[in-house]
Amino acid sequence: MNENRLVELLKGVRRGQLPVKKAVDLLKDLPYGELGIAKIDHHRELRQGYPEVVLCQGKTHGQVREILGYLIRERTHNVLATRAEADLFAAVSDLHPNLHYNALGRTIMLQREPPETLEGTLAIITAGTGDLPVAEEAYETACLFGVRIERVNDVGVAGIHRLVSQLPVLRRARVLIVIAGMEGALASVVAGLVDRPVIAVPTSVGYGASFGGLAALLTMLNSCAGGVGVVNIDNGYGAACLAGSILRA
């Protein structure tokens, strides 16, 4: 349930085109649907501008199947699930013929209605090819929100000339997501070249002293460039949510 659908429902009742009982049936699951194993938040799109997303990590195949099955059967909005391994997708792929699986980003998407197109462009920038799984998660999430996206891959500080050649793309973006592992310096470099918000995503890519992304996280938190916000390690989904909120404002 989002604001536009709620307005149309209320107008339909006022015009006599939608029986009150039917409207009650459509609204009866608000604010959430009870599955026992999960409470599905139907108000989230109305409150925040995007529907609840299913985090598959830590859930059994049966639990994910039950949750996705409910969303597909009972709701009409687009569906996104994150951190879904290939065997999990195989276990739920029969729920709908249009389920799309991004193997690199580990996301499952069902797009049933076009999202509202937000003004401005989001640039998603990676330091190295090893950061692409996080970038794919951010990309799929941003697509769900109707964000226009430009992508710049493999422009880390080990070869800074690769980034300089992409400055026109960086500078026409309204928001930038910068994804980097190892020492995570790319976010500071990008933020020093643009006058837009930079959302930094540390990744767990790196050798032993990177401590699974902690080194990159600390570098990004200690950035000397202004305008940098940092999300958690490997959190492409959270970065895209923040970018969508900025573009919607």
FIKOLTI-343270 format. One record per atom (N, C-alpha, C): residue in three letters; x, z, y. Coordinates in pm, whole numbers, plus 50000, padded with zeros to 5 digits. Layout:
ALAXZY...
This chain:
MET500855000049881MET500005000050000MET500885000050124ASN500814989350203ASN501514989350330ASN500514988750443GLU501014989050566GLU500114989950682GLU499184977950692ASN499714966050667ASN498884953950678ASN497754954150575ARG498064957750451ARG497024958150348ARG495984968950377LEU496424980350430LEU495484990950464LEU494554986550576VAL495074979950678VAL494254974950789VAL493214964950738GLU493644955550651GLU492714945550598GLU491644952050512LEU492014962250437LEU491024969150355LEU489974975850443LEU490404982750546LEU489464989750635LEU488594979750711LYS489154968650753LYS488364958250821LYS487314952550726GLY487714950850599GLY486764945650502GLY485574954850482VAL485824967850481VAL484724977550470VAL483844976950594ARG484474976350712ARG483704976050837ARG482834963650847ARG483334952350798ARG482564939850805ARG481534938750693GLY481564948050599GLY480634947450487GLY481064938050378GLN482294932950385GLN482794923550285GLN483384930750164LEU483704943450181LEU484294951250073LEU483444963650051PRO482834965049934PRO482014976949908PRO482854989649919VAL482215000149965VAL482915012849982VAL483495017549849LYS482745015949739LYS483245020449609LYS484515012849571LYS484554999749599LYS485744992049568LYS486934996849652ALA486684999949779ALA487745005049865ALA488265018449812VAL487335026949767VAL487735039849710VAL488605037649586ASP488215027949502ASP488995025049382ASP490415020649419LEU490535012749525LEU491845008049568LEU492705019249625LEU492035029249682LEU492775040149748LEU492935052649661LYS492275052949546LYS492195065549472LYS493545070249418ASP494485060949401ASP495795065149350ASP496715070149459LEU496275069549584LEU497115074849691LEU497045090149689PRO498165096849716PRO499445091349759PRO500395087449647TYR500035090549519TYR500945086649411TYR500165085249281GLY500765077649190GLY500195076049057GLY500905085348959GLU500135092148878GLU500685102148786GLU500875095948648LEU502125095548601LEU502425090348467LEU502875101248371GLY502995113448419GLY503535124048336GLY505045124548346ILE505705113748306ILE507175113248317ILE507625110048459ALA506725104948542ALA507085100948679ALA505845101048767LYS506055103048895LYS505005101948996LYS505365090149084ILE504565079549078ILE504885067049148ILE504355067949291ASP505245067149386ASP504945069349528ASP504335056649588HIS503005056549604HIS502335044849662HIS502375044949815HIS502705056149874HIS502725057250020HIS504055052750081ARG505065050349998ARG506405048250052ARG506475035950143GLU505845025050100GLU505885013050184GLU505155015450316LEU504065022950312LEU503325026250433LEU504165035050526ARG504935044350468ARG505755053350549ARG507055047050596GLN507705039450505GLN509075035350530GLN509285020350542GLY508275012450506GLY508404998050520GLY508824990750395TYR509114998050287TYR509454991650160TYR508975000550046PRO508584994349933PRO507995002149824PRO509035010249748GLU508535019149663GLU509425026849577GLU510205017549485VAL511485020749464VAL512365012949377VAL512715021649257VAL512785015449140VAL513045022749016VAL514545023348990LEU515105035248984LEU516485037248942LEU516495038848790CYS517085029148720CYS517055029348574CYS518095038648514GLN519145041248588GLN520225049648537GLN519695063448499GLY520025067948379GLY519565080948332GLY518205080948266LYS517515069648266LYS516195068648203LYS516325061148071THR515475064447976THR515435057147849THR514745043747870HIS514945034747773HIS514265021847780HIS512755023747784GLY512255033147704GLY510825035547702GLY510285040547835GLN511035049247901GLN510605054348031GLN510565043348136VAL511615035148138VAL511645024048235VAL510515014248205ARG510285011548081ARG509215002248044ARG507855007548089GLU507625020548072GLU506355026348115GLU506185025648266ILE507235028748340ILE507155028548486ILE506985014348538LEU507815005048490LEU507684991148536LEU506344985348494GLY505894988548373GLY504604983548328GLY503474987948419TYR503525000448461TYR502505005448555TYR502564997948687LEU503764996348743LEU503904989548871LEU503414975148863ILE503674968648752ILE503284954648736ILE501774953448715ARG501194962348636ARG499764961648605ARG498894966448720GLU499254977848777GLU498354984948867GLU498584982149014ARG499734976949051ARG500044974849191ARG500264960049217THR500314956449345THR500454942249381THR501734939449458HIS502474949749498HIS503674947349578HIS504834942649491ASN505894938449557ASN507094934249486ASN507744946149416VAL508474943349310VAL509064953949228VAL510574951849220LEU511314962649235LEU512764962349220LEU513204974349137ALA514074971649040ALA514714982248962ALA516224980348972THR516954991348989THR518404990649003THR519094997648886ARG520404994748872ARG521245000448766ARG520634997748628ALA520234985448608ALA519624981348481ALA520634973248400GLU521054978448286GLU521974971148200GLU521234960048127ALA521994950648069ALA521404938848007ALA520474942547891ASP520844952547812ASP519994956247700ASP518684962347747LEU518704969047860LEU517454974347915LEU516554962947962PHE517144953148030PHE516314941748072PHE515694934747952ALA516454933447845ALA515904927247724ALA514704934947672ALA514704948147692ALA513624956647643ALA512364955947730VAL512484950947852VAL511324950547943VAL510974936447988SER511734926447948SER511584912948003SER510224906747972ASP509544911647869ASP508244905947833ASP507104911547919LEU507394920848009LEU506324926848090LEU505734916948189HIS506534907348233HIS506034897148325HIS506954884948315PRO506364872748315PRO507194860748298PRO508124857948414ASN507854863948529ASN508664861048648ASN509674871948682LEU509914881048589LEU510964890948612LEU512324883848622HIS513054887148727HIS514384881048750HIS515454891648732TYR516474888348653TYR517554897848627TYR518854892848689ASN519474901148771ASN520794898348826ASN521794906548744ALA522484899748652ALA523354906848559ALA524524913548629LEU525084906948732LEU526224912748802LEU525804924948884GLY524674923848954GLY524184934849035GLY523374945048958ARG523034941948832ARG522244950748745ARG520894954348809THR520214944148860THR518904946248922THR517854937848851ILE516634942948851ILE515464935748801ILE514504934148917MET514074921948942MET513204919249057MET511954911649013LEU510824915449070LEU509594907649058LEU509054905649197GLN509104893349245GLN508614890249380GLN507264883249368ARG506214890349409ARG504854885149397ARG504264881149532GLU504864885649639GLU504404881949772GLU505614880949864PRO505604871649957PRO506774870450045PRO506874882550136PRO508064888550147PRO508204900050237PRO508154895650382GLU507834904950468GLU507894902350612GLU509334899050650THR509504888050726THR510854884150767THR511284892250888LEU512384899350875LEU512894907550984LEU513774899151076GLU513774902551203GLU514594895351299GLU516054899451284GLY516934889751306GLY518354892551297GLY518904889851158THR520214888751151THR520904885451027THR521754897250980LEU521784899150850LEU522644908950787LEU523834901750724ALA525044906150754ALA526234900950687ALA526674910950581ILE526874906150459ILE527384914350350ILE528804909650320ILE529764918450338ILE531184914850332ILE531864923150224THR532634916550138THR533374923650035THR534874922050055ALA535594932550018ALA537044931950027ALA537624923749913GLY537054925049793GLY537584917949677GLY536484914249580THR536834905549486THR535854901149387THR535344912749303GLY536164922949282GLY535744934649206GLY534624942449272ASP534384940049401ASP533324947049474ASP531974939849465LEU531954928149400LEU530734920049398LEU529534926849331PRO529704934849224PRO528514941349168PRO527744949849270VAL528464957049355VAL527804965049458VAL527174955949563ALA527874945149597ALA527334935549693ALA526064929049641GLU526014926249511GLU524814920149453GLU523634929749457GLU523884942549434GLU522814952549445GLU522284952949587ALA523184952749685ALA522774952649825ALA522004939949858TYR522474928749807TYR521834915849835TYR520404915549781GLU520214919249656GLU518884918849596GLU517934928349669THR518434939949708THR517604949549781THR517214944049917ALA518164938249988ALA517884932650121ALA516894921050111CYS516994913050006CYS516034902149987CYS514614907549973LEU514484918949907LEU513164925049890LEU512554928650024PHE513384931850125PHE512904936050255PHE512714924350352GLY513014912150309GLY512844900650396GLY513954898850497VAL515164903050461VAL516314902050550VAL517014888650531ARG517394882250641ARG518224870150634ARG519674874450616ILE520354868450520ILE521654873450477ILE522704862450483GLU523874866150532GLU525064857750520GLU526114865750444ARG526854858950357ARG527794865950270ARG529214861150294VAL530114870750298VAL531544868050314VAL532274875950206ASN532894868950112ASN533504875649998ASN535034874549998ASP535674884849944ASP537114885049918ASP537934883250046VAL537694892050143VAL538424891150271VAL539094904550301GLY539634911050200GLY540254924150218GLY541534923650298VAL542044935450332VAL543164936550425VAL544484931750365ALA544544929450234ALA545774924050175ALA546054909950224GLY545034903250276GLY545204889950336GLY544274888850455ILE544644895350564ILE543734897150678ILE543354883750741HIS544184873250721HIS543864860250778HIS542564854750720ARG542204858950600ARG540944854450539ARG539744859750616LEU539864871750669LEU538794877650748LEU538704871250886VAL539824868850948VAL539834863251084VAL539104849851087SER539254841950982SER538584828850980SER537064830050971GLN536564842050937GLN535114844150923GLN534504851251044LEU535264852651151LEU534774859951269LEU533454854451324PRO533234841251329PRO531934836551378PRO530754842151298VAL530894843151167VAL529814848751085VAL529614863551117LEU530714870751128LEU530624885051156LEU529964887651290ARG530304879751390ARG529854882751525ARG528424878151554ARG527874869651469ARG526464866051491ARG525504874751411ALA526044883551327ALA525194892751250ALA524744904251339ARG523534909051312ARG523024920651385ARG523444933751319VAL523614933451188VAL524094944951110VAL525064939551007LEU526084947650973LEU527064943450873LEU527214954350768ILE527184950350642ILE527534959150531ILE528914955150484VAL529844964550486VAL531214961850443VAL531494969950318ILE531854962950211ILE531994969050079ILE533444967850036ALA534084979150007ALA535514978849974ALA535884990549884GLY536784987749789GLY537374998249707GLY538805000549749MET539675004049653MET541085006949683MET541165017349795GLU541785013849908GLU541885023450019GLU540725022450118GLY539895012050106GLY538675011150187GLY538885008150333ALA540015002050370ALA540335000150511ALA539514989250579LEU538894980450500LEU538224968850559LEU537124972750657ALA536414983450631ALA535304987450719ALA535804990250860SER536914997150873SER537475000051006SER537914987351076VAL538524978251001VAL538974965651060VAL537784957751114VAL536734956451033VAL535564948851076VAL534914955451197ALA534754968651192ALA534124975751304ALA534904974151433GLY536214972151423GLY537014970051543GLY536914956051601LEU536214947251530LEU536104933251574LEU534704929451620VAL533704938051599VAL532324934551631VAL531684945651713ASP530574942251778ASP529844952151858ASP528504955451794ARG528444955151662ARG527224957751586ARG527424969451490PRO526344975451441PRO526494986251344PRO527154981351215VAL528074989151163VAL528734986151037VAL528374997050936ILE527814992950824ILE527485002050716ILE528575000550610ALA529355010750590ALA530495010150499ALA530095015550361VAL530465007950258VAL530165011850120VAL531475012750043PRO531945024750010PRO533125025849924PRO532755022549780THR533645015849710THR533365013049569THR534375020149480SER534035021249354SER534885028149258SER535995019249204VAL536205007649265VAL537254998549224VAL538605003549275GLY539605004249188GLY540935008349232GLY541735015049122TYR542995017149148TYR543885023649053TYR543695038849057GLY544485045948979GLY544285060248958GLY544115068649082ALA544945066549182ALA544895074849302ALA543705071649392SER542925061449354SER541685058949430SER540595068849390PHE540825075949277PHE539905086449232PHE538455081749226GLY538275069949165GLY536915065049144GLY536145062149271GLY536835058849378GLY536175055649504GLY536285066449609LEU536785078049572LEU536875089049668LEU537855085749781ALA538965078949749ALA539925075349853ALA539295066149956ALA538555056049907ALA537885046849999ALA536825054150082LEU536095063250019LEU535085070950091LEU535715078950205LEU536815085750178LEU537465093850281LEU538025085050393THR538585073550357THR539075064350460THR537945060150553MET536815056550495MET535675051950575MET535115063150661LEU535065075150607LEU534585086550686LEU535535089850800ASN536805086850781ASN537805089650883ASN538095077650973SER537215067850974SER537455055751052SER537655058951199CYS538665052551258CYS538895054351402CYS538085044351484ALA537395035151418ALA536535025651487ALA535145031851504GLY534525029351617GLY533185034651641GLY532125026051574GLY530965031951555GLY529825024351504GLY529805022451354VAL530525031151280VAL530585030051134VAL529765041351072GLY528815037550987GLY528095047150904GLY528475044950760VAL528555055650681VAL529065054750544VAL528005059650447VAL527775051950341VAL526895056350234VAL527735060350113ASN527105064350008ASN527815069849892ASN528555058949814ILE529415063049726ILE530225053849646ILE529325044849562ASP529575031649570ASP528855021349493ASP527375020249530ASN526975025649643ASN525545026049678ASN525135013849761GLY525125002149697GLY524654990149765GLY523194991049803TYR522394997349718TYR520964999049748TYR520765006949876GLY521435018349889GLY521285026550009GLY521735019450134ALA522815011550123ALA523295003950238ALA522254993750283ALA521624987050189ALA520614977150225ALA519374983650286CYS519014995450236CYS517875002650295CYS518165006150440LEU519375010950467LEU519745014450604LEU519775002050692ALA520314991050642ALA520334978650720ALA518924974050752GLY518014974850652GLY516624970950677GLY515954979650782SER516254992450781SER515675001550881SER516174998051021ILE517454994651032ILE518014990751163ILE517374977851211LEU517224968151123LEU516644955251163LEU515154956551195ARG514504966251133ARG513064968051157ARG512824975451288ALA513784982851337ALA513594991351456ALA513374983051581
